[in-house]
């Protein structure tokens, strides 16, 4: 069922769930189909029983099964400008520079400064741009996330079954994620596996803030120096868990915050790096690897260090490949 035009109220639709759509929660299914409808409205129509699965009420957490028939009621879609032509242009560039694409998976080389999804003052992000560029694509969903200022490899599923399988691999720690980062000071520890318990809280202005705390969830990362100097060190960081702001918080806890990190970084160091030309956080998702759950083959995708970050290393006279 395509989304209704802005300001319209579509009639009742009965949607048969295919095998490819099975496994997703009913609330997420509705959010994807009723574009522009606020999340609060989605939960309201679920609570009131306006949405039925096989003619029965369901909770927001109900997971759809192949063969289910979902009654989608008439819902007025808010009038919004939407992502617009600019999003389609960005999406076309993302497709043109994609690291890999097949019928199941798209690997995007995400530029710094572009969020993975819209919100917080941004009309669109990577996923909205991709959908705008290919409005007829049957399925496009983010497999994982990168911070707005982080560049590099980003996985996008082009089938529901691919998303489900890759999420299983991520939960089981079977996706290797390798990052390149510049940290403050001279790294003298050699190889280090760092494990911390991280908890998400809110800062003074309500922003999300992560800290090390005993009640947190375990985060595990490997730090390996690639080039060191008295001012800063170039690091390869492989993460074994996918906690929010994991690399940023663990680096800060080790006394080596990331260059350009405005939330967890060191202000004087950031000013010094800015004078050398750094205009964003120095963190790049350089490689992703996993065993394909369908074919069994090893899949490795990589993105080279962007020119703006290479120039900073050149100014610091830190060797890099």
Buried (B, 14 or more C-beta within 10 A) or exposed (E): EEBBEBEEEBEEEEBEBEEBBBBBBBBBBBBBBBBBBEEEBBBEBBEEEBBBBEEEEBEBEBEBEEEBEBBBBEBBBEEEEBBEEEBBEBBBEBBEEBBBEEEBBBBBBBBBEBBBBBEEEEBBBBBBBBBBBBEEEEBBBBBBBBBBBBBBBBBBBBBBBBBBBBBEBBEEEBBEBBBBBBBBBEBEEEEBEBEBBBBBEEEEEEEEBBBBEEEBBEBBBBBBBBBBBEBBBBBBBBBBBBBBBBBBBBBBBBEBBBBBBEBBBBEEBBEBBBEBEBEBBBBBBBBBBBEBBEEEEEBEBBBEBBEBBEEBBEBBEBEBE
